[in-house]
Amino acid sequence: MASGIAGLLLFPLMVVIAVIVKTTSKGNVLFRQKRSGRSCFVFEMLKFRTMRAGAPKDTPTHLLKDPEAFITPVGRFLRKSSLDELPQLWNVFIGDMSIVGPRPALWNQEDLISARVRSGASDLRPGLTGWSQVNGNKNLSVEQKAGFDCEYARNMSLLFDIRIIILTVRCLLSGYGMQEGASEKNASDKHQSLSD
């Protein structure tokens, strides 16, 4: 319900973004990527395309020789502002995702998936934003991410979700945890998402 309303309200913005993506670089408007969802069910997550046609689809940013060479100028802005995530409202609408929950891992991100299974967080529907996203996101190790996901699972409530949404807006405005690639601290995380 909420995703449908949000989709309608944001539809004009998404149309503008789609036109800009299509007219500024070659390739599809939407980027589809296999992600691990609830109970490790694999689904296709949608994003606005932020990388040039021919860029590796399931390779973590920090493993690319020159990540910046693949990201389009418009894509750089979309990733920094997280506007590239707006098409995931469709994933929420059809039930693959929720507004708040653990961010869906890449289908081949076995270390994070296994850590979530051990912590019990794999039973949750993945979200547009989550507790680990507002607590460092890209600066966190796999175990730390799974730990925050587990903490969320144990304390799920409407008030907790509202708190996470408010903190997400604050993170987007400040850029906290939004930098590209991996930090030196977790550069060994071989399956970090392209934009998570």
Backbone as CSV, one residue per row, in Angstrom:
resi,resn,N_x,N_y,N_z,CA_x,CA_y,CA_z,C_x,C_y,C_z
1,MET,0.833,-1.204,0.000,0.000,0.000,0.000,0.874,1.263,0.000
2,ALA,1.789,1.327,0.995,2.666,2.501,1.099,3.550,2.634,-0.129
3,SER,4.033,1.482,-0.649,4.913,1.521,-1.822,4.144,2.006,-3.048
4,GLY,2.852,1.627,-3.146,2.034,2.063,-4.265,1.814,3.569,-4.238
5,ILE,1.528,4.103,-3.053,1.327,5.544,-2.898,2.624,6.293,-3.211
6,ALA,3.740,5.775,-2.650,5.041,6.407,-2.899,5.386,6.368,-4.381
7,GLY,5.062,5.243,-5.019,5.335,5.110,-6.449,4.571,6.131,-7.279
8,LEU,3.302,6.340,-6.919,2.488,7.321,-7.631,3.011,8.738,-7.418
9,LEU,3.386,9.044,-6.174,3.879,10.385,-5.863,5.219,10.670,-6.539
10,LEU,6.058,9.626,-6.623,7.399,9.803,-7.175,7.477,9.490,-8.670
11,PHE,6.344,9.084,-9.260,6.346,8.694,-10.666,6.870,9.795,-11.592
12,PRO,6.442,11.055,-11.425,6.983,12.114,-12.302,8.502,12.234,-12.206
13,LEU,9.045,12.127,-10.984,10.497,12.186,-10.805,11.174,11.018,-11.491
14,MET,10.575,9.832,-11.377,11.174,8.650,-11.993,11.154,8.744,-13.519
15,VAL,10.115,9.357,-14.066,10.048,9.553,-15.519,11.179,10.481,-15.971
16,VAL,11.393,11.546,-15.214,12.479,12.485,-15.543,13.832,11.781,-15.479
17,ILE,14.052,11.001,-14.421,15.317,10.279,-14.274,15.495,9.292,-15.425
18,ALA,14.424,8.573,-15.781,14.495,7.593,-16.865,14.896,8.255,-18.178
19,VAL,14.314,9.401,-18.467,14.633,10.127,-19.710,16.102,10.561,-19.698
20,ILE,16.572,11.073,-18.561,17.962,11.525,-18.458,18.939,10.361,-18.627
21,VAL,18.632,9.234,-17.981,19.500,8.055,-18.102,19.564,7.585,-19.550
22,LYS,18.410,7.540,-20.206,18.334,7.029,-21.576,19.045,7.940,-22.567
23,THR,18.956,9.248,-22.359,19.499,10.194,-23.339,20.962,10.564,-23.098
24,THR,21.519,10.173,-21.972,22.903,10.559,-21.676,23.908,9.416,-21.820
25,SER,23.428,8.197,-21.983,24.352,7.071,-22.185,23.620,5.900,-22.827
26,LYS,24.360,5.066,-23.519,23.772,3.903,-24.183,23.439,2.819,-23.162
27,GLY,22.339,2.110,-23.427,21.948,1.018,-22.543,20.518,1.162,-22.076
28,ASN,20.056,0.156,-21.339,18.703,0.176,-20.808,18.564,1.205,-19.694
29,VAL,17.359,1.659,-19.466,17.094,2.597,-18.370,17.228,1.888,-17.032
30,LEU,16.684,0.672,-16.962,16.709,-0.081,-15.712,17.821,-1.122,-15.700
31,PHE,18.386,-1.331,-14.540,19.409,-2.341,-14.315,18.787,-3.421,-13.442
32,ARG,18.849,-4.663,-13.894,18.288,-5.788,-13.145,19.430,-6.625,-12.592
33,GLN,19.338,-6.968,-11.320,20.418,-7.719,-10.690,19.840,-8.781,-9.755
34,LYS,20.386,-9.989,-9.828,19.917,-11.068,-8.955,20.353,-10.816,-7.517
35,ARG,19.395,-10.859,-6.611,19.662,-10.637,-5.195,19.055,-11.759,-4.366
36,SER,19.602,-11.951,-3.190,19.098,-12.963,-2.266,18.064,-12.325,-1.350
37,GLY,16.850,-12.866,-1.371,15.770,-12.299,-0.581,15.435,-13.131,0.639
38,ARG,14.186,-13.065,1.026,13.713,-13.787,2.215,13.934,-15.276,2.057
39,SER,14.487,-15.903,3.091,14.795,-17.345,3.085,15.690,-17.719,1.907
40,CYS,16.566,-16.781,1.502,17.555,-16.970,0.434,16.929,-17.147,-0.949
41,PHE,15.663,-16.762,-1.092,15.007,-16.823,-2.397,15.609,-15.752,-3.304
42,VAL,16.034,-16.141,-4.505,16.672,-15.212,-5.432,15.617,-14.489,-6.275
43,PHE,15.717,-13.173,-6.348,14.797,-12.378,-7.147,15.583,-11.318,-7.907
44,GLU,14.937,-10.676,-8.864,15.571,-9.612,-9.646,15.238,-8.253,-9.041
45,MET,16.255,-7.562,-8.564,16.072,-6.236,-7.986,16.306,-5.186,-9.063
46,LEU,15.483,-4.156,-9.056,15.560,-3.112,-10.071,16.276,-1.871,-9.545
47,LYS,17.015,-1.229,-10.441,17.635,0.061,-10.173,17.668,0.848,-11.473
48,PHE,17.807,2.156,-11.366,18.146,2.903,-12.560,19.604,2.594,-12.899
49,ARG,19.889,2.399,-14.187,21.259,2.076,-14.602,22.183,3.263,-14.324
50,THR,23.285,2.988,-13.659,24.255,4.034,-13.335,25.617,3.771,-13.962
51,MET,25.760,2.614,-14.609,27.048,2.259,-15.205,26.910,2.140,-16.715
52,ARG,28.021,2.242,-17.401,28.029,2.174,-18.858,27.693,0.762,-19.329
53,ALA,27.140,0.664,-20.517,26.828,-0.628,-21.117,28.107,-1.463,-21.187
54,GLY,28.012,-2.720,-20.828,29.174,-3.601,-20.855,29.911,-3.700,-19.537
55,ALA,29.485,-2.944,-18.538,30.138,-3.022,-17.224,29.823,-4.370,-16.582
56,PRO,30.773,-4.944,-15.825,30.520,-6.221,-15.147,29.272,-6.137,-14.278
57,LYS,28.388,-7.112,-14.401,27.085,-7.044,-13.727,27.130,-7.464,-12.261
58,ASP,27.900,-8.476,-11.948,27.903,-9.008,-10.582,29.284,-8.940,-9.937
59,THR,30.077,-7.955,-10.335,31.410,-7.783,-9.762,31.401,-6.622,-8.780
60,PRO,31.869,-6.825,-7.559,31.913,-5.734,-6.576,32.752,-4.567,-7.085
61,THR,32.349,-3.357,-6.716,33.032,-2.152,-7.186,34.520,-2.182,-6.894
62,HIS,34.891,-2.600,-5.669,36.298,-2.527,-5.286,37.167,-3.557,-5.997
63,LEU,36.551,-4.515,-6.709,37.329,-5.493,-7.465,37.522,-5.069,-8.920
64,LEU,36.859,-3.997,-9.327,37.067,-3.473,-10.681,38.379,-2.704,-10.729
65,LYS,39.082,-2.808,-11.847,40.373,-2.146,-11.971,40.239,-0.631,-11.867
66,ASP,39.208,-0.085,-12.517,38.973,1.355,-12.485,37.465,1.592,-12.420
67,PRO,36.872,1.521,-11.219,35.418,1.640,-11.077,34.845,2.914,-11.688
68,GLU,35.554,4.028,-11.522,35.043,5.307,-12.013,34.882,5.312,-13.532
69,ALA,35.643,4.470,-14.224,35.556,4.419,-15.682,34.230,3.827,-16.145
70,PHE,33.576,3.064,-15.268,32.326,2.412,-15.643,31.093,3.233,-15.266
71,ILE,31.228,4.128,-14.294,30.080,4.889,-13.803,29.853,6.119,-14.679
72,THR,28.618,6.320,-15.112,28.304,7.487,-15.932,28.235,8.735,-15.044
73,PRO,28.398,9.929,-15.631,28.287,11.160,-14.829,26.936,11.275,-14.120
74,VAL,25.854,10.944,-14.835,24.522,10.963,-14.217,24.427,9.874,-13.159
75,GLY,25.017,8.712,-13.467,24.999,7.600,-12.521,25.691,7.930,-11.219
76,ARG,26.744,8.718,-11.296,27.480,9.110,-10.088,26.562,9.886,-9.140
77,PHE,25.784,10.798,-9.713,24.843,11.582,-8.903,23.726,10.694,-8.353
78,LEU,23.198,9.801,-9.199,22.113,8.926,-8.760,22.547,8.013,-7.625
79,ARG,23.774,7.496,-7.714,24.272,6.615,-6.665,24.511,7.373,-5.366
80,LYS,25.073,8.577,-5.479,25.362,9.377,-4.288,24.081,9.772,-3.569
81,SER,23.041,10.073,-4.337,21.767,10.495,-3.759,20.823,9.326,-3.476
82,SER,21.214,8.120,-3.932,20.392,6.904,-3.818,19.103,6.970,-4.641
83,LEU,19.021,7.905,-5.574,17.854,7.966,-6.444,17.804,6.768,-7.390
84,ASP,18.944,6.112,-7.590,18.958,4.922,-8.436,18.143,3.782,-7.836
85,GLU,17.828,3.878,-6.538,17.091,2.819,-5.846,15.571,2.943,-6.012
86,LEU,15.075,4.050,-6.548,13.626,4.282,-6.616,12.834,3.161,-7.305
87,PRO,13.354,2.535,-8.380,12.581,1.455,-9.007,12.307,0.266,-8.080
88,GLN,13.021,0.197,-6.968,12.782,-0.897,-6.030,11.434,-0.778,-5.329
89,LEU,10.770,0.363,-5.495,9.400,0.473,-4.990,8.516,-0.577,-5.657
90,TRP,8.857,-0.940,-6.901,8.130,-2.021,-7.583,8.404,-3.351,-6.882
91,ASN,9.656,-3.592,-6.499,9.984,-4.812,-5.770,9.219,-4.889,-4.452
92,VAL,9.034,-3.728,-3.812,8.256,-3.689,-2.569,6.790,-3.981,-2.878
93,PHE,6.281,-3.384,-3.932,4.870,-3.536,-4.300,4.507,-4.990,-4.583
94,ILE,5.409,-5.726,-5.251,5.092,-7.119,-5.592,5.504,-8.102,-4.507
95,GLY,6.089,-7.596,-3.417,6.359,-8.455,-2.267,7.748,-9.035,-2.149
96,ASP,8.651,-8.697,-3.068,10.028,-9.194,-2.971,10.792,-8.488,-1.855
97,MET,10.418,-7.233,-1.594,11.120,-6.423,-0.611,10.116,-5.695,0.276
98,SER,10.633,-5.051,1.325,9.827,-4.193,2.180,10.513,-2.828,2.249
99,ILE,9.889,-1.870,2.897,10.502,-0.551,3.030,11.740,-0.639,3.914
100,VAL,11.607,-1.334,5.053,12.719,-1.483,5.989,13.047,-2.965,6.176
101,GLY,14.318,-3.279,6.165,14.784,-4.650,6.342,16.235,-4.732,5.914
102,PRO,16.874,-5.872,6.050,18.264,-5.996,5.593,18.358,-5.744,4.086
103,ARG,19.366,-4.992,3.653,19.534,-4.776,2.220,19.822,-6.110,1.549
104,PRO,19.165,-6.400,0.413,19.345,-7.703,-0.234,20.776,-7.913,-0.733
105,ALA,21.344,-9.029,-0.362,22.708,-9.361,-0.776,22.722,-9.815,-2.233
106,LEU,23.854,-9.620,-2.894,24.029,-10.201,-4.218,23.842,-11.714,-4.131
107,TRP,23.343,-12.325,-5.185,23.099,-13.764,-5.186,24.366,-14.567,-4.896
108,ASN,25.545,-13.997,-5.243,26.807,-14.699,-5.026,27.580,-14.178,-3.812
109,GLN,26.916,-13.400,-2.977,27.552,-12.832,-1.791,27.440,-13.840,-0.646
110,GLU,28.091,-14.970,-0.826,27.903,-16.116,0.057,28.279,-15.842,1.509
111,ASP,29.302,-15.009,1.723,29.722,-14.725,3.089,28.641,-13.999,3.878
112,LEU,28.027,-12.989,3.283,26.968,-12.239,3.962,25.707,-13.081,4.108
113,ILE,25.361,-13.821,3.076,24.177,-14.682,3.141,24.329,-15.708,4.266
114,SER,25.503,-16.333,4.351,25.751,-17.329,5.398,25.697,-16.699,6.785
115,ALA,26.255,-15.489,6.914,26.242,-14.797,8.202,24.816,-14.470,8.625
116,ARG,23.972,-14.088,7.676,22.569,-13.792,7.992,21.805,-15.050,8.359
117,VAL,22.126,-16.168,7.712,21.483,-17.437,8.066,21.832,-17.808,9.498
118,ARG,23.103,-17.650,9.855,23.540,-17.977,11.225,22.873,-17.080,12.259
119,SER,22.633,-15.815,11.892,22.064,-14.864,12.845,20.541,-14.887,12.868
120,GLY,19.926,-15.562,11.910,18.472,-15.616,11.839,17.856,-14.500,11.027
121,ALA,18.686,-13.607,10.502,18.169,-12.461,9.750,17.742,-12.834,8.335
122,SER,18.088,-14.019,7.868,17.726,-14.414,6.503,16.230,-14.672,6.360
123,ASP,15.516,-14.776,7.479,14.067,-14.999,7.438,13.292,-13.712,7.184
124,LEU,13.995,-12.576,7.181,13.343,-11.287,6.977,13.262,-10.935,5.497
125,ARG,12.217,-10.213,5.131,12.132,-9.693,3.770,13.124,-8.531,3.645
126,PRO,13.960,-8.497,2.609,14.941,-7.410,2.460,14.264,-6.067,2.256
127,GLY,14.975,-4.985,2.594,14.360,-3.672,2.553,15.079,-2.656,1.688
128,LEU,14.392,-1.550,1.442,15.011,-0.422,0.748,16.116,0.178,1.604
129,THR,15.905,0.145,2.898,16.907,0.607,3.853,16.850,-0.299,5.070
130,GLY,17.880,-0.240,5.909,17.909,-1.121,7.069,18.781,-0.584,8.186
131,TRP,18.808,-1.314,9.284,19.541,-0.901,10.476,21.038,-0.809,10.212
132,SER,21.586,-1.739,9.432,23.023,-1.675,9.136,23.352,-0.502,8.219
133,GLN,22.404,-0.097,7.349,22.647,1.023,6.432,22.828,2.337,7.183
134,VAL,22.108,2.506,8.287,22.215,3.758,9.039,23.285,3.676,10.127
135,ASN,23.991,2.545,10.163,25.059,2.377,11.144,26.420,2.160,10.493
136,GLY,26.584,2.655,9.280,27.895,2.581,8.645,27.913,1.966,7.278
137,ASN,26.996,1.014,7.017,26.858,0.384,5.705,28.171,-0.084,5.108
138,LYS,28.772,0.684,4.204,29.976,0.252,3.498,31.201,0.202,4.390
139,ASN,31.127,0.823,5.556,32.267,0.783,6.469,32.216,-0.417,7.399
140,LEU,31.198,-1.271,7.247,31.018,-2.411,8.132,31.539,-3.698,7.498
141,SER,32.030,-4.585,8.331,32.416,-5.916,7.858,31.157,-6.751,7.673
142,VAL,31.293,-7.902,7.034,30.166,-8.806,6.821,29.522,-9.194,8.148
143,GLU,30.336,-9.562,9.134,29.803,-9.976,10.432,29.095,-8.828,11.136
144,GLN,29.617,-7.619,10.994,28.972,-6.463,11.612,27.611,-6.199,10.969
145,LYS,27.551,-6.301,9.634,26.274,-6.117,8.947,25.258,-7.151,9.431
146,ALA,25.684,-8.400,9.488,24.788,-9.463,9.938,24.362,-9.238,11.386
147,GLY,25.260,-8.690,12.192,24.935,-8.401,13.587,23.847,-7.346,13.706
148,PHE,23.956,-6.287,12.914,22.918,-5.250,12.925,21.601,-5.807,12.391
149,ASP,21.675,-6.660,11.363,20.462,-7.274,10.816,19.784,-8.145,11.869
150,CYS,20.588,-8.869,12.645,20.066,-9.713,13.716,19.413,-8.852,14.803
151,GLU,20.065,-7.753,15.139,19.516,-6.832,16.144,18.170,-6.285,15.686
152,TYR,18.077,-5.964,14.400,16.804,-5.479,13.862,15.729,-6.560,13.970
153,ALA,16.091,-7.798,13.615,15.125,-8.896,13.658,14.566,-9.101,15.070
154,ARG,15.411,-8.910,16.074,14.989,-9.120,17.461,14.143,-7.972,18.002
155,ASN,14.236,-6.803,17.361,13.566,-5.611,17.903,12.605,-4.962,16.912
156,MET,12.114,-5.744,15.949,11.233,-5.204,14.927,9.986,-4.581,15.542
157,SER,9.676,-3.375,15.075,8.451,-2.688,15.496,8.224,-1.515,14.559
158,LEU,7.018,-0.992,14.574,6.709,0.161,13.739,7.560,1.364,14.131
159,LEU,7.740,1.574,15.434,8.539,2.710,15.896,9.997,2.573,15.478
160,PHE,10.522,1.324,15.526,11.901,1.075,15.103,12.038,1.373,13.614
161,ASP,11.054,0.950,12.814,11.087,1.207,11.367,11.072,2.713,11.090
162,ILE,10.222,3.447,11.810,10.149,4.901,11.624,11.487,5.546,11.972
163,ARG,12.108,5.062,13.046,13.420,5.586,13.445,14.443,5.355,12.342
164,ILE,14.434,4.163,11.741,15.390,3.836,10.675,15.149,4.711,9.445
165,ILE,13.891,4.945,9.109,13.571,5.797,7.963,14.075,7.213,8.187
166,ILE,13.869,7.742,9.390,14.351,9.096,9.720,15.872,9.151,9.647
167,LEU,16.537,8.125,10.193,17.994,8.077,10.154,18.510,7.918,8.724
168,THR,17.744,7.220,7.884,18.127,7.052,6.476,18.149,8.401,5.765
169,VAL,17.127,9.201,5.996,17.075,10.540,5.399,18.276,11.356,5.857
170,ARG,18.611,11.246,7.147,19.765,11.975,7.681,21.059,11.503,7.017
171,CYS,21.190,10.197,6.824,22.390,9.657,6.178,22.497,10.125,4.729
172,LEU,21.360,10.161,4.025,21.369,10.604,2.633,21.783,12.064,2.524
173,LEU,21.309,12.868,3.457,21.640,14.295,3.430,23.100,14.552,3.790
174,SER,23.650,13.707,4.676,25.031,13.904,5.127,26.048,13.128,4.296
175,GLY,25.559,12.098,3.532,26.465,11.255,2.761,27.139,10.188,3.589
176,TYR,26.687,9.987,4.830,27.314,9.010,5.723,27.148,7.599,5.176
177,GLY,28.292,6.897,5.000,28.280,5.510,4.544,27.935,5.339,3.081
178,MET,27.977,6.445,2.299,27.542,6.381,0.914,28.692,6.340,-0.093
179,GLN,29.949,6.323,0.365,31.058,6.397,-0.574,31.158,5.144,-1.427
180,GLU,31.717,5.308,-2.625,31.863,4.186,-3.545,32.994,3.270,-3.106
181,GLY,32.869,2.003,-3.533,33.942,1.052,-3.283,34.041,0.637,-1.831
182,ALA,35.137,-0.022,-1.488,35.325,-0.514,-0.129,36.380,0.291,0.588
183,SER,36.199,0.433,1.893,37.222,1.088,2.700,38.377,0.120,2.913
184,GLU,39.515,0.622,3.361,40.654,-0.251,3.605,40.319,-1.292,4.650
185,LYS,39.449,-0.919,5.598,39.133,-1.813,6.701,38.458,-3.082,6.231
186,ASN,37.591,-2.987,5.190,36.879,-4.184,4.760,37.119,-4.500,3.296
187,ALA,38.309,-4.164,2.799,38.639,-4.434,1.395,38.681,-5.917,1.095
188,SER,38.758,-6.755,2.123,38.783,-8.194,1.908,37.391,-8.770,1.719
189,ASP,36.348,-7.960,1.873,34.980,-8.399,1.642,34.786,-8.585,0.141
190,LYS,34.923,-9.812,-0.348,34.993,-10.068,-1.777,33.666,-9.944,-2.506
191,HIS,32.591,-9.789,-1.765,31.293,-9.774,-2.451,30.469,-8.554,-2.104
192,GLN,31.123,-7.430,-1.857,30.377,-6.206,-1.567,29.603,-5.770,-2.796
193,SER,28.383,-5.295,-2.604,27.511,-4.923,-3.720,28.085,-3.741,-4.501
194,LEU,27.639,-3.616,-5.742,28.072,-2.499,-6.581,27.670,-1.166,-5.994
195,SER,26.561,-1.107,-5.320,26.129,0.201,-4.814,25.593,0.148,-3.397
196,ASP,25.721,-0.939,-2.688,25.232,-1.044,-1.316,26.396,-0.973,-0.343
